[in-house]
Amino acid sequence: MRAWILSSLEDLLSSPKLVPLAVLVVAIFLWLRPRRIGGTKPSATALRMPPAASTSQEPLRRNLEALMIELQELSRKIGAEIDTRFAKLEAAMRDADRRIATLTRLTRKTGQAPPPSSEDTAEPNLRHAIVYELADSGLKPVDIAKQLGKTPGEIELILNLRGRLTTPADPPASDAPPPTRS
């Protein structure tokens, strides 16, 4: 049982489940520590067992103490691992911010807009055409989003931009008559 617990804890140490593990370690520590009765410190005589009971429970007590020591060491390792990962994340964020600032500065110097990504230039007309077709067939933006695996907000944005992107010579197809002024 002890080996299983230790191997499970080591597996969790290398996985992103460190917070639940830390909660588990604290819970076990709180459960196993001597409890105070009436808000006073437990006395040494209250913790002592009768001689007959203490001899049979002594190996169990030693095993529990050894397990507690191992858990404390493991919790220190977990804390160090969390600190290391946090420091690496902060360094990566600082590096990304620095690169964004450099790119922005260079873009302003040259007076050019940043080049669009290949996904933005190759696919939008096809993706937008699919959204337009589904909307013209009577589907609601929520239903279109479910079919295409997009968010409803993205679908609504594409549909709202449809009218702004078309020219007066190429109005959107509509079965409704144009609005009249009175």
Backbone hydrogen bonds in HBPLUS format (Angstrom, degrees):
<---DONOR---> <-ACCEPTOR-->    atom                        ^
c    i                          cat <-CA-CA->   ^        H-A-AA   ^      H-
h    n   atom  resd res      DA  || num        DHA   H-A  angle D-A-AA Bond
n    s   type  num  typ     dist DA aas  dist angle  dist       angle   num
A0005-ILE N   A0001-MET O   2.96 MM   4  6.25 157.1  2.01 150.1 155.9     1
A0006-LEU N   A0002-ARG O   2.97 MM   4  6.22 164.2  1.99 150.9 155.1     2
A0007-SER N   A0003-ALA O   2.88 MM   4  6.06 160.5  1.91 148.4 153.9     3
A0008-SER N   A0004-TRP O   2.88 MM   4  6.01 155.7  1.94 146.6 153.6     4
A0009-LEU N   A0005-ILE O   2.88 MM   4  6.09 155.6  1.94 148.3 155.3     5
A0010-GLU N   A0006-LEU O   2.94 MM   4  6.15 152.1  2.02 145.8 153.3     6
A0011-ASP N   A0007-SER O   2.95 MM   4  6.16 152.1  2.03 144.0 151.3     7
A0012-LEU N   A0008-SER O   2.97 MM   4  6.21 156.5  2.03 146.4 152.8     8
A0013-LEU N   A0009-LEU O   2.95 MM   4  6.13 136.4  2.15 137.5 149.4     9
A0014-SER N   A0011-ASP O   3.25 MM   3  5.54 133.4  2.49 100.8 111.4    10
A0015-SER N   A0012-LEU O   3.11 MM   3  4.98 158.8  2.16 100.4 106.8    11
A0022-ALA N   A0018-LEU O   2.90 MM   4  6.14 156.0  1.96 150.6 156.8    12
A0023-VAL N   A0019-VAL O   3.01 MM   4  6.31 156.1  2.07 153.4 159.9    13
A0024-LEU N   A0020-PRO O   2.91 MM   4  6.15 152.4  1.99 143.5 151.3    14
A0025-VAL N   A0021-LEU O   2.88 MM   4  6.20 158.4  1.93 155.1 160.3    15
A0026-VAL N   A0022-ALA O   3.00 MM   4  6.23 162.6  2.03 148.6 153.0    16
A0027-ALA N   A0023-VAL O   2.89 MM   4  6.07 157.4  1.94 147.4 154.2    17
A0028-ILE N   A0024-LEU O   2.91 MM   4  6.14 160.5  1.95 152.2 157.0    18
A0029-PHE N   A0025-VAL O   2.92 MM   4  6.08 160.3  1.95 148.0 154.0    19
A0030-LEU N   A0026-VAL O   2.86 MM   4  6.08 162.1  1.89 151.5 156.0    20
A0031-TRP N   A0027-ALA O   2.94 MM   4  6.05 148.3  2.04 142.9 152.0    21
A0032-LEU N   A0028-ILE O   2.94 MM   4  6.07 151.0  2.02 149.6 156.3    22
A0033-ARG N   A0029-PHE O   3.11 MM   4  6.13 136.7  2.31 146.0 155.0    23
A0053-ALA N   A0050-PRO O   3.07 MM   3  5.48 117.4  2.48 110.2 124.8    24
A0054-SER N   A0050-PRO O   2.96 MM   4  6.09 161.0  2.00 164.7 170.9    25
A0055-THR N   A0051-PRO O   3.38 MM   4  6.41 148.8  2.48 141.1 146.4    26
A0057-GLN N   A0053-ALA O   3.11 MM   4  6.26 141.6  2.26 144.8 155.8    27
A0058-GLU N   A0054-SER O   2.94 MM   4  5.65 118.0  2.33 137.2 148.0    28
A0061-ARG N   A0057-GLN O   2.89 MM   4  6.12 155.6  1.95 153.9 161.3    29
A0062-ARG N   A0058-GLU O   2.93 MM   4  6.20 159.9  1.97 155.4 160.3    30
A0063-ASN N   A0059-PRO O   2.94 MM   4  6.15 157.6  1.99 146.7 152.9    31
A0064-LEU N   A0060-LEU O   2.92 MM   4  6.17 156.7  1.98 147.9 154.3    32
A0065-GLU N   A0061-ARG O   2.91 MM   4  6.15 156.3  1.97 149.0 155.6    33
A0066-ALA N   A0062-ARG O   2.91 MM   4  6.12 158.2  1.95 148.2 154.2    34
A0067-LEU N   A0063-ASN O   2.89 MM   4  6.09 155.2  1.96 145.8 153.0    35
A0068-MET N   A0064-LEU O   2.88 MM   4  6.09 152.6  1.95 145.5 153.0    36
A0069-ILE N   A0065-GLU O   2.99 MM   4  6.25 155.1  2.05 146.9 153.2    37
A0070-GLU N   A0066-ALA O   2.98 MM   4  6.25 160.1  2.02 147.8 153.2    38
A0071-LEU N   A0067-LEU O   2.83 MM   4  6.06 153.4  1.90 147.3 155.2    39
A0072-GLN N   A0068-MET O   2.90 MM   4  6.13 153.0  1.97 146.8 153.8    40
A0073-GLU N   A0069-ILE O   2.98 MM   4  6.27 158.7  2.03 149.5 155.1    41
A0074-LEU N   A0070-GLU O   2.87 MM   4  6.07 157.3  1.92 146.6 153.4    42
A0075-SER N   A0071-LEU O   2.83 MM   4  6.02 152.0  1.90 145.1 152.9    43
A0076-ARG N   A0072-GLN O   2.99 MM   4  6.26 149.8  2.08 144.2 152.1    44
A0077-LYS N   A0073-GLU O   2.98 MM   4  6.30 154.1  2.05 146.4 153.6    45
A0078-ILE N   A0074-LEU O   2.86 MM   4  6.12 157.1  1.91 149.6 156.1    46
A0079-GLY N   A0075-SER O   2.91 MM   4  6.08 161.1  1.94 145.8 150.8    47
A0080-ALA N   A0076-ARG O   2.96 MM   4  6.20 156.8  2.01 146.7 152.8    48
A0081-GLU N   A0077-LYS O   2.86 MM   4  6.11 153.5  1.93 147.6 155.4    49
A0082-ILE N   A0078-ILE O   2.87 MM   4  6.15 158.8  1.91 154.8 160.1    50
A0083-ASP N   A0079-GLY O   2.96 MM   4  6.18 163.2  1.99 148.4 153.1    51
A0084-THR N   A0080-ALA O   2.92 MM   4  6.12 156.0  1.98 146.9 153.4    52
A0085-ARG N   A0081-GLU O   2.94 MM   4  6.16 166.5  1.96 151.7 155.1    53
A0086-PHE N   A0082-ILE O   2.89 MM   4  6.04 158.5  1.93 152.1 158.5    54
A0087-ALA N   A0083-ASP O   2.97 MM   4  6.15 156.9  2.02 145.9 151.9    55
A0088-LYS N   A0084-THR O   2.95 MM   4  6.23 158.1  2.00 150.7 156.7    56
A0089-LEU N   A0085-ARG O   2.92 MM   4  6.13 156.1  1.98 147.2 153.8    57
A0090-GLU N   A0086-PHE O   2.91 MM   4  6.17 160.5  1.95 151.0 156.0    58
A0091-ALA N   A0087-ALA O   2.97 MM   4  6.18 157.5  2.02 147.3 153.4    59
A0092-ALA N   A0088-LYS O   2.93 MM   4  6.17 155.7  1.99 147.4 154.0    60
A0093-MET N   A0089-LEU O   2.92 MM   4  6.17 154.3  1.98 149.0 156.2    61
A0094-ARG N   A0090-GLU O   2.94 MM   4  6.19 157.4  1.99 148.8 154.8    62
A0095-ASP N   A0091-ALA O   2.96 MM   4  6.16 157.8  2.01 147.1 153.3    63
A0096-ALA N   A0092-ALA O   2.91 MM   4  6.11 158.4  1.96 146.5 152.4    64
A0097-ASP N   A0093-MET O   2.89 MM   4  6.10 161.7  1.93 150.0 154.9    65
A0098-ARG N   A0094-ARG O   2.92 MM   4  6.11 155.0  1.99 145.4 152.5    66
A0099-ARG N   A0095-ASP O   2.94 MM   4  6.20 156.9  1.99 148.9 155.0    67
A0100-ILE N   A0096-ALA O   2.90 MM   4  6.13 156.7  1.95 150.7 157.2    68
A0101-ALA N   A0097-ASP O   2.96 MM   4  6.16 161.2  2.00 148.2 153.2    69
A0102-THR N   A0098-ARG O   2.99 MM   4  6.22 156.4  2.04 146.4 152.9    70
A0103-LEU N   A0099-ARG O   2.92 MM   4  6.10 163.8  1.94 150.2 154.4    71
A0104-THR N   A0100-ILE O   2.87 MM   4  6.05 160.1  1.91 150.8 156.6    72
A0105-ARG N   A0101-ALA O   2.93 MM   4  6.08 161.7  1.97 148.0 153.0    73
A0106-LEU N   A0102-THR O   2.91 MM   4  6.13 164.6  1.94 152.8 156.9    74
A0107-THR N   A0103-LEU O   2.89 MM   4  6.00 152.4  1.96 145.4 153.4    75
A0108-ARG N   A0104-THR O   2.98 MM   4  6.21 155.7  2.04 148.7 154.7    76
A0109-LYS N   A0105-ARG O   3.00 MM   4  6.25 153.2  2.07 147.0 154.5    77
A0110-THR N   A0106-LEU O   3.13 MM   4  6.35 163.0  2.16 149.4 152.1    78
A0111-GLY N   A0107-THR O   2.99 MM   4  5.99 130.7  2.24 137.9 151.3    79
A0120-ASP N   A0117-SER O   3.07 MM   3  5.32 122.0  2.42 101.8 115.8    80
A0121-THR N   A0117-SER O   3.27 MM   4  6.63 148.0  2.38 150.6 159.1    81
A0122-ALA N   A0118-SER O   2.98 MM   4  5.89 157.2  2.04 148.5 154.4    82
A0123-GLU N   A0119-GLU O   3.36 MM   4  5.76 162.5  2.39 134.0 139.0    83
A0127-ARG N   A0123-GLU O   2.90 MM   4  6.02 172.5  1.90 167.9 170.5    84
A0128-HIS N   A0124-PRO O   2.66 MM   4  5.66 164.0  1.69 152.1 157.6    85
A0129-ALA N   A0125-ASN O   2.83 MM   4  5.83 151.0  1.92 137.2 146.0    86
A0130-ILE N   A0126-LEU O   3.02 MM   4  6.27 153.0  2.10 146.0 152.3    87
A0131-VAL N   A0127-ARG O   3.06 MM   4  6.37 160.4  2.10 147.7 152.9    88
A0132-TYR N   A0128-HIS O   2.78 MM   4  6.04 160.4  1.81 153.8 159.6    89
A0133-GLU N   A0129-ALA O   2.87 MM   4  6.06 159.9  1.91 148.1 153.4    90
A0134-LEU N   A0130-ILE O   3.00 MM   4  6.22 167.0  2.01 152.8 155.8    91
A0135-ALA N   A0131-VAL O   2.92 MM   4  6.10 154.2  1.99 148.1 155.7    92
A0136-ASP N   A0132-TYR O   2.79 MM   4  5.96 155.3  1.85 150.0 157.2    93
A0137-SER N   A0133-GLU O   2.95 MM   4  6.17 134.0  2.16 141.0 153.3    94
A0139-LEU N   A0134-LEU O   3.20 MM   5  5.84 156.0  2.26 162.1 155.6    95
A0138-GLY N   A0135-ALA O   3.06 MM   3  5.29 158.2  2.11 105.2 111.7    96
A0143-ASP N   A0140-LYS O   3.03 MM   3  5.33 117.4  2.43 105.4 120.1    97
A0144-ILE N   A0140-LYS O   2.97 MM   4  6.29 158.3  2.02 156.9 164.0    98
A0145-ALA N   A0141-PRO O   2.88 MM   4  6.01 157.8  1.93 144.3 150.4    99
A0146-LYS N   A0142-VAL O   3.04 MM   4  6.32 153.3  2.11 143.5 150.2   100
A0147-GLN N   A0143-ASP O   3.04 MM   4  6.31 158.9  2.09 147.2 152.5   101
A0148-LEU N   A0144-ILE O   2.96 MM   4  6.15 157.0  2.01 154.1 160.1   102
A0149-GLY N   A0145-ALA O   2.85 MM   4  5.63 121.0  2.20 141.4 153.9   103
A0150-LYS N   A0145-ALA O   3.00 MM   5  4.69 146.1  2.12 134.4 139.8   104
A0154-GLU N   A0151-THR O   3.10 MM   3  5.33 122.8  2.45 102.2 115.6   105
A0155-ILE N   A0151-THR O   3.22 MM   4  6.59 159.0  2.27 153.4 158.8   106
A0156-GLU N   A0152-PRO O   2.89 MM   4  6.12 162.9  1.92 152.7 157.6   107
A0157-LEU N   A0153-GLY O   2.92 MM   4  6.09 151.6  2.00 142.8 150.7   108
A0158-ILE N   A0154-GLU O   3.01 MM   4  6.28 159.8  2.05 148.1 152.8   109
A0159-LEU N   A0155-ILE O   2.97 MM   4  6.23 161.5  2.00 152.1 157.2   110
A0160-ASN N   A0156-GLU O   2.79 MM   4  5.97 151.1  1.88 146.5 155.0   111
A0161-LEU N   A0157-LEU O   2.87 MM   4  6.03 152.2  1.95 150.2 157.3   112
A0162-ARG N   A0158-ILE O   3.14 MM   4  6.21 123.9  2.47 134.5 148.1   113
A0162-ARG N   A0159-LEU O   3.31 MM   3  5.09 139.4  2.49  90.1 101.3   114
A0164-ARG N   A0161-LEU O   3.13 MM   3  5.15 120.8  2.49  96.9 111.9   115
A0165-LEU N   A0161-LEU O   2.92 MM   4  6.03 144.4  2.05 156.1 165.0   116
A0170-ASP N   A0167-THR O   2.94 MM   3  5.18 148.0  2.05 107.7 117.8   117
